[in-house]
Amino acid sequence: MTNQLDKKSQAWSALFSEPMSELVKRYTSSVFFDKRLWQADIAGSLAHADMLAHQGIISAQDLADIERGMARITVEIETGTFEWKLDLEDVHLNIEARLTQLVGIAGKRLHTGRSRNDQVATDVRLWLRGEIDLIGELLVGLQKALIEAAADHTETILPGFTHLQVAQPVSFAHHLLAYVEMFARDAERMADVRRRTNRLPLGSAALAGTGYPLDRERVARALGMVDAQGVAQVCHNSLDAVSDRDFAMEFAAAASICMVHISRLSEELIIWMSQNFGFIQLADRFTTGSSIMPQKKNPDVPELARGKTGRVVGHLMGLITLMKGQPLAYNKDNQEDKEPLFDTVDTLKDTLRIFAEMIGGITVNASAMQAAARRGYATATDLADYLVKKGLPFRDAHEVVAHAVKTAQNLGVDLSELPLATLQTFNPAVQADVFDVLSLKGSLAARNTLGGTAPARVRAEIERHRARLG
Ligand code: ARG
């Protein structure tokens, strides 16, 4: 009998009266992108073969042949000598055909009790699990870069904004640590997605399970698909196992949220770097010049990251839409899960890596930040709080301070530059100690609740994060 997989230019099987059209072959083939799953595919096959032999479904000799063949294929792929064939449709058929070419009949036995449906679901999960781990490490790197940048700036005053209008002074460190919180939650989300990704579909076969006496737990353990207690994690319904891609959607959602965080940070870096703000400089190696305007230094990296966020969010939409009309169980639609997933992973990883490096190279213009805080009357709330302490109801204090700000604006000075006598015309309760709260430093130090911007608090947060991340 001829090997069907070697002869794909002929008909699929005896059932077909003609070969697939060339156009259909190109349309349905996925090998030129899904070959990226080769390591997961081989790992899954080896675990499956080991279990088949253990269960007496194939012989020990078959297993040895399969292992030998897969070792050879691994070398061929790694050295670039493996010949990927469009005719063989996808990574699974390419590897299996080569295996059979190399080791003969044992190669043909590998697919016992297995379908490409449970095989591909297993491969994607295994591959994604590895990528989630790498993303976790990159998220730690980015958090550390932000924390170390923050450590130098617990006393550096930045105008905090609401509505992009100067609101209250915060420290630059406090602002950076806000992003650390976001990326810490992103890491939590990734770890959570990993738990549900790390479950074994293999053994579900095409859709209904199989009559062979498989030991699915053994395969799961061999592939590291175990929970924290070491208990094997297998998908418990064959229809669900081969068809759902919710782990991919979840991953894309977590990646999208993370990119949105990056995008917000990007927007701030871009604004801060503009001449009108002049708060920071990015290191030259992260900026580009203009071919016509010699004075320009453009923040291309954050701009591009902001742009790439759209593409990752687009992949989430793509994956969700891919699933919405599919009846159980496997449909070929699912082949379309790969490119968006791959691109999401690539984009997120590159972005996290470049941001960790870029953050380390930020130069801060503390006096520009401070001047902006003063210009914006960032301590107006502090004056209101001062009057409350002197016995005024907050609403009345709010009104008094509005008058004070108006007067200061007309005179072109900061609240702290108004003479005491002038301040007392707004309310007689004002005493000389008012100048302590009108200073930006005093304002910062006063916000000493848990989560507040007081330097002592922020330093404690930095220590908490350092301990947490090791
Ligand atoms: N290349 C396919 C995919 O990515 C593999 C599964 C094919 N299964 C099938 N019954 N045609 O989904």
Residues whose N, C-alpha, C, O or C-beta is under 5 A from the ligand:
A	BS01	LIG	S30 D90 R116 N117 V120 N334 Q335
